[in-house]
Amino acid sequence: MATQPIHSDVVPKMPPQSAEIVHVEAHPQLSLERAPEQVLAEAAKAAKALRDLVESKPKKVVIEGKTFLTFEDWLTVARFYGVTVAARGTDYVERGRARGYECHAEAILVSNGQVIGAAQAECLDDEKKWRDKPLFQLRSMAQTRAQAKALRSILSWVVVLAGYSPTPAEEMIEQQNAGRAIASRVEYTPMHPDRVRKLCFDIANAGNMADLKSRYLAAGDEAKKSNDRAALDAFIQAKDARKRELQ
């Protein structure tokens, strides 16, 4: 008997469907490991313990009426579930005129070393709080933010049960700083090159360390008002060079 060519446009007849119900077995990875009631009961205990701890702190991070947990609070929740966190990679980055660090962090089960969550975060010097901080502090904050976000990715549901925002305090502060940074970049007005050269010349001709500090601070204030990072870098270089000569 001839067979139907596979390229034919004729739709082959299908056998009549059976009225029998076909039972499809659920994917084993989606099966419940424990009774939901038990999981929620344990989470409620963890949430209560967390709430007692946070409310006993003399200083909490409260923004617009909401309480946000710090990295240390997230570490406490992680300990309840046998989870730790590690910064796996921290890289120096530049975003236009801004510079700082980006970090990749992973949440890990202590019992077997399995990675169960991950996140990335950064800290740049275009944020108001971090504008004049040394790079090693920006590096540390990038790691803190990334680790807090990694823990959030797996433990935020417990934090919500406790009545707190699932956004880590460090991430919330980062978002606020980013908003201010965007606003400041809109107001960016570079200093006139002649003015920058004159201030660099003044710094380079300071007579002593006290005079050097005074001239550098005055020049730096002008650069900050204009949000001119390039000018500030020039003043820093002039100050460092004169400092070496005076020492």
C-alpha positions as CSV (number, residue, x, y, z in Angstrom):
1,M,0.0,0.0,0.0
2,A,1.3,3.4,-0.9
3,T,2.4,5.7,1.9
4,Q,1.5,9.4,2.1
5,P,4.5,11.6,1.1
6,I,5.8,13.7,4.0
7,H,5.7,16.9,1.9
8,S,2.0,16.5,1.1
9,D,-0.4,19.2,2.1
10,V,-3.1,16.6,2.8
11,V,-3.7,16.3,6.5
12,P,-3.7,12.7,7.5
13,K,-6.7,11.3,9.3
14,M,-6.2,10.9,13.0
15,P,-7.5,7.9,14.9
16,P,-10.6,8.6,17.0
17,Q,-9.8,10.0,20.4
18,S,-10.4,7.8,23.4
19,A,-12.7,9.0,26.1
20,E,-10.3,7.7,28.7
21,I,-8.6,10.4,30.8
22,V,-4.9,10.6,30.4
23,H,-3.0,11.2,33.6
24,V,0.2,13.2,33.1
25,E,2.8,12.8,35.8
26,A,4.1,16.1,37.3
27,H,7.7,16.9,36.7
28,P,9.7,15.6,39.6
29,Q,11.5,19.0,40.0
30,L,8.2,20.7,40.7
31,S,7.0,18.3,43.3
32,L,6.7,19.4,46.9
33,E,9.6,18.5,49.1
34,R,7.7,19.2,52.4
35,A,4.2,20.1,53.4
36,P,3.5,23.8,52.7
37,E,2.0,24.2,56.2
38,Q,5.3,23.1,57.7
39,V,7.4,25.4,55.5
40,L,5.2,28.4,56.4
41,A,5.3,27.5,60.1
42,E,9.1,27.5,60.1
43,A,9.2,30.7,58.1
44,A,6.8,32.4,60.6
45,K,9.3,31.5,63.4
46,A,12.2,32.9,61.4
47,A,10.2,36.0,60.7
48,K,9.3,36.6,64.3
49,A,12.9,36.1,65.4
50,L,14.0,38.6,62.7
51,R,11.4,41.1,63.7
52,D,12.4,40.9,67.4
53,L,16.0,41.5,66.4
54,V,15.4,44.5,64.1
55,E,12.9,46.2,66.4
56,S,15.5,46.0,69.2
57,K,18.1,47.9,67.2
58,P,18.6,51.5,68.4
59,K,18.9,52.7,64.7
60,K,16.9,51.3,61.9
61,V,17.0,52.3,58.2
62,V,13.6,53.9,57.6
63,I,12.8,55.5,54.3
64,E,9.4,57.0,53.6
65,G,7.9,55.1,56.5
66,K,9.2,51.7,55.4
67,T,11.9,49.8,57.3
68,F,14.7,48.3,55.2
69,L,17.1,45.6,56.4
70,T,20.9,46.1,56.4
71,F,23.3,43.5,55.1
72,E,23.9,42.3,58.7
73,D,20.2,41.7,59.0
74,W,20.1,39.6,55.8
75,L,23.1,37.6,57.1
76,T,21.0,36.8,60.2
77,V,18.1,35.5,58.1
78,A,20.6,33.4,56.0
79,R,22.0,31.8,59.2
80,F,18.5,30.6,60.0
81,Y,18.5,28.5,56.8
82,G,22.1,27.4,56.7
83,V,23.0,29.9,53.9
84,T,26.1,32.0,53.5
85,V,27.2,34.5,50.8
86,A,30.4,35.3,49.0
87,A,31.7,38.0,46.7
88,R,33.1,36.0,43.8
89,G,34.5,38.8,41.6
90,T,35.0,42.6,42.0
91,D,36.0,44.6,39.0
92,Y,37.0,48.2,38.5
93,V,34.6,50.0,36.1
94,E,34.2,53.4,34.5
95,R,30.8,54.8,33.4
96,G,31.5,58.0,31.6
97,R,33.1,60.3,34.1
98,A,32.1,58.0,37.0
99,R,34.4,55.3,38.3
100,G,34.1,52.6,40.9
101,Y,33.6,48.9,41.3
102,E,31.1,46.2,40.2
103,C,30.8,43.0,42.2
104,H,29.2,39.6,41.5
105,A,28.1,37.7,44.6
106,E,26.6,34.2,45.2
107,A,24.4,32.8,48.0
108,I,25.6,29.3,49.0
109,L,24.2,26.4,51.0
110,V,26.7,25.7,53.8
111,S,25.9,22.0,53.9
112,N,27.0,21.1,50.4
113,G,28.4,24.3,48.8
114,Q,25.6,24.6,46.2
115,V,25.1,28.0,44.7
116,I,21.4,28.9,45.1
117,G,21.3,32.6,44.3
118,A,23.4,35.3,42.7
119,A,23.4,39.1,42.1
120,Q,25.5,42.0,40.8
121,A,25.8,45.5,42.2
122,E,28.1,48.5,41.9
123,C,29.3,51.6,43.7
124,L,30.5,54.6,41.8
125,D,31.9,58.0,42.7
126,D,29.1,59.9,41.0
127,E,26.9,59.1,44.0
128,K,26.9,62.0,46.4
129,K,27.9,60.0,49.5
130,W,30.8,58.3,47.7
131,R,32.1,61.2,45.6
132,D,35.2,61.9,47.7
133,K,35.8,58.5,49.2
134,P,38.9,56.4,48.3
135,L,38.4,53.6,45.8
136,F,38.9,50.8,48.4
137,Q,35.7,52.0,50.2
138,L,33.8,52.0,46.9
139,R,35.0,48.4,46.4
140,S,33.8,47.4,49.8
141,M,30.4,48.9,49.3
142,A,30.0,47.2,45.9
143,Q,30.6,43.9,47.6
144,T,28.2,44.6,50.4
145,R,25.4,45.6,48.0
146,A,26.0,42.6,45.8
147,Q,26.0,40.1,48.7
148,A,22.8,41.7,50.2
149,K,21.1,41.4,46.8
150,A,22.2,37.7,46.4
151,L,20.6,36.9,49.8
152,R,17.5,38.8,48.8
153,S,17.0,36.7,45.8
154,I,16.3,33.6,47.9
155,L,15.2,35.0,51.3
156,S,13.0,38.0,50.5
157,W,9.8,36.0,51.1
158,V,10.8,35.5,54.8
159,V,11.6,39.2,55.2
160,V,8.1,40.1,53.8
161,L,6.5,37.7,56.3
162,A,8.3,39.7,59.0
163,G,6.6,42.9,57.7
164,Y,9.7,44.5,56.1
165,S,10.5,45.7,52.6
166,P,12.3,43.0,50.5
167,T,14.8,45.6,49.1
168,P,18.1,45.7,51.0
169,A,18.9,49.0,52.7
170,E,22.1,49.3,50.7
171,E,20.3,48.8,47.4
172,M,17.6,51.4,48.4
173,I,20.3,53.9,49.3
174,E,22.0,53.1,46.0
175,Q,18.8,53.9,44.1
176,Q,18.4,57.2,45.9
177,N,22.0,58.1,45.2
178,A,21.6,57.2,41.6
179,G,18.6,59.5,41.3
180,R,20.6,62.4,42.8
181,A,23.6,61.5,40.5
182,I,21.3,61.7,37.4
183,A,20.1,65.1,38.6
184,S,23.6,66.3,39.1
185,R,24.7,65.2,35.7
186,V,21.9,67.2,34.1
187,E,23.3,70.2,35.9
188,Y,26.8,69.5,34.8
189,T,28.6,72.7,33.6
190,P,32.3,72.2,33.0
191,M,34.7,74.8,34.3
192,H,36.4,77.0,31.9
193,P,39.8,75.6,30.9
194,D,41.6,78.8,31.8
195,R,40.1,78.7,35.2
196,V,41.2,75.1,35.7
197,R,44.8,75.9,34.6
198,K,45.0,78.9,37.0
199,L,43.8,76.9,40.0
200,C,46.2,74.1,39.1
201,F,49.0,76.7,38.9
202,D,48.0,78.1,42.3
203,I,48.1,74.6,43.8
204,A,51.4,73.8,42.3
205,N,52.9,77.0,43.8
206,A,51.7,76.5,47.4
207,G,54.4,77.6,49.8
208,N,53.7,75.0,52.5
209,M,51.4,72.1,53.4
210,A,48.8,74.3,55.1
211,D,48.7,76.6,52.1
212,L,48.5,73.6,49.8
213,K,45.6,72.2,51.6
214,S,43.8,75.6,51.6
215,R,44.3,76.1,47.8
216,Y,43.3,72.5,47.0
217,L,40.1,72.7,49.0
218,A,39.1,76.0,47.4
219,A,39.7,74.6,43.9
220,G,37.9,71.4,44.8
221,D,34.8,73.3,45.9
222,E,34.6,75.0,42.6
223,A,34.9,71.7,40.7
224,K,32.2,70.1,42.9
225,K,29.8,73.0,42.3
226,S,30.2,72.4,38.5
227,N,30.2,68.7,39.0
228,D,33.3,68.7,36.9
229,R,35.1,65.4,37.6
230,A,37.9,66.1,35.1
231,A,38.8,69.4,36.8
232,L,38.8,67.7,40.2
233,D,41.1,65.0,38.9
234,A,43.5,67.7,37.6
235,F,43.4,69.4,41.0
236,I,44.2,66.1,42.8
237,Q,47.1,65.5,40.5
238,A,48.5,69.0,41.1
239,K,48.0,68.6,44.9
240,D,49.8,65.2,45.0
241,A,52.7,66.5,42.9
242,R,53.2,69.6,45.1
243,K,52.8,67.5,48.3
244,R,55.7,65.2,47.2
245,E,57.9,68.3,46.6
246,L,57.1,69.8,50.0
247,Q,57.7,66.6,51.9
